[in-house]
Amino acid sequence: MTYFRTTPTYTEPLVTGKNTSSSWYRHFQDIDKGIPPTSEVQIAVGPSPFIFTPAIKGTVLISGGTVIEIDYARTVGKFYNTGQTAGSIAMSANDQLKVTYSGLPTLIFMSS
């Protein structure tokens, strides 16, 4: 995953003199402009049913293949059927997405 600009760490001061420090200024500017923190990543899909758990929040795009069911869980192991077989699913860190398929789909993750 390619990271663009990361959030400054606690060791970087917010203010230098009377101005916002450059690293924090760029961070706030990126948020305001809607610049994504990373590039999109193709997910290596394993055997069906395949479960994906993102480490950070983002959106999963599901397309192609022959998808039978897409289930979503916020509580580990407690899945709910989305009623979708393709499309986009917004996810928070550590949510789970279970894709059951008979023909290999393409999954792309985009952080937000």
C-alpha positions as CSV (number, residue, x, y, z in Angstrom):
1,M,0.0,0.0,0.0
2,T,1.4,3.4,-0.9
3,Y,1.1,6.0,1.8
4,F,0.9,9.6,0.7
5,R,1.1,11.9,3.7
6,T,0.8,10.4,7.1
7,T,-0.5,12.1,10.3
8,P,2.3,13.8,12.2
9,T,3.3,12.1,15.4
10,Y,3.0,13.4,18.9
11,T,6.7,14.4,18.9
12,E,6.0,17.0,16.1
13,P,4.8,20.3,17.6
14,L,1.5,21.7,16.3
15,V,2.9,25.3,16.5
16,T,6.3,26.6,15.7
17,G,6.7,30.2,16.8
18,K,3.4,31.8,15.9
19,N,2.6,29.5,13.0
20,T,1.3,26.0,12.5
21,S,4.2,23.7,11.8
22,S,4.5,22.7,8.1
23,S,3.8,18.9,8.7
24,W,0.6,19.7,10.6
25,Y,-0.4,22.4,8.0
26,R,0.0,19.9,5.1
27,H,-2.0,17.3,7.1
28,F,-4.9,19.7,7.7
29,Q,-4.7,20.9,4.1
30,D,-4.9,17.2,2.8
31,I,-8.0,16.6,5.0
32,D,-9.7,19.8,3.7
33,K,-8.9,18.9,0.0
34,G,-10.0,15.2,0.5
35,I,-6.7,13.8,-0.5
36,P,-6.7,10.0,0.4
37,P,-4.1,8.7,2.8
38,T,-3.2,5.7,0.5
39,S,-3.6,4.4,-3.0
40,E,-6.1,1.7,-3.9
41,V,-5.0,-1.9,-3.3
42,Q,-6.2,-5.1,-5.0
43,I,-7.1,-7.7,-2.4
44,A,-5.7,-11.2,-2.9
45,V,-8.9,-13.2,-2.7
46,G,-8.6,-16.6,-1.0
47,P,-11.0,-19.6,-1.2
48,S,-14.7,-19.1,-0.8
49,P,-16.1,-18.0,1.6
50,F,-13.4,-15.3,1.8
51,I,-13.2,-13.0,4.8
52,F,-11.5,-9.6,4.6
53,T,-10.6,-7.5,7.7
54,P,-9.1,-4.1,7.0
55,A,-6.6,-2.5,9.4
56,I,-7.9,1.0,8.6
57,K,-11.2,2.4,7.5
58,G,-12.1,2.5,3.8
59,T,-14.3,1.1,1.1
60,V,-14.2,-2.3,-0.6
61,L,-15.3,-2.5,-4.3
62,I,-16.5,-5.9,-5.4
63,S,-16.9,-6.7,-9.0
64,G,-16.8,-9.5,-11.5
65,G,-16.8,-13.2,-10.8
66,T,-19.9,-15.0,-9.6
67,V,-20.7,-13.8,-6.1
68,I,-23.4,-15.7,-4.3
69,E,-23.5,-13.6,-1.1
70,I,-21.8,-10.7,0.7
71,D,-22.0,-10.6,4.5
72,Y,-20.8,-7.8,6.9
73,A,-19.8,-8.0,10.5
74,R,-18.8,-5.3,13.0
75,T,-18.7,-7.8,15.9
76,V,-16.3,-10.6,15.0
77,G,-18.2,-13.6,13.6
78,K,-21.7,-12.0,13.7
79,F,-22.4,-11.6,10.0
80,Y,-25.3,-9.9,8.4
81,N,-26.3,-10.4,4.7
82,T,-25.9,-7.1,2.7
83,G,-28.3,-8.2,0.0
84,Q,-25.6,-7.3,-2.5
85,T,-23.5,-9.4,-4.9
86,A,-21.4,-6.5,-6.2
87,G,-20.8,-2.8,-5.4
88,S,-19.1,-0.9,-2.7
89,I,-19.1,-1.5,1.1
90,A,-17.8,1.1,3.6
91,M,-15.8,-0.4,6.4
92,S,-14.2,0.7,9.6
93,A,-10.9,-0.8,10.9
94,N,-11.4,-4.4,12.0
95,D,-14.9,-4.8,10.5
96,Q,-15.2,-8.1,8.5
97,L,-16.5,-8.7,5.0
98,K,-17.3,-12.3,4.0
99,V,-17.7,-12.9,0.3
100,T,-19.1,-16.3,-0.8
101,Y,-18.5,-17.0,-4.5
102,S,-18.3,-19.7,-7.2
103,G,-16.4,-17.6,-9.7
104,L,-13.4,-15.5,-8.4
105,P,-14.4,-11.8,-8.0
106,T,-12.2,-8.8,-7.9
107,L,-11.9,-6.9,-4.6
108,I,-10.3,-3.4,-4.4
109,F,-9.7,-1.6,-1.1
110,M,-9.5,2.2,-0.9
111,S,-8.7,3.8,2.4
112,S,-10.6,6.9,3.5
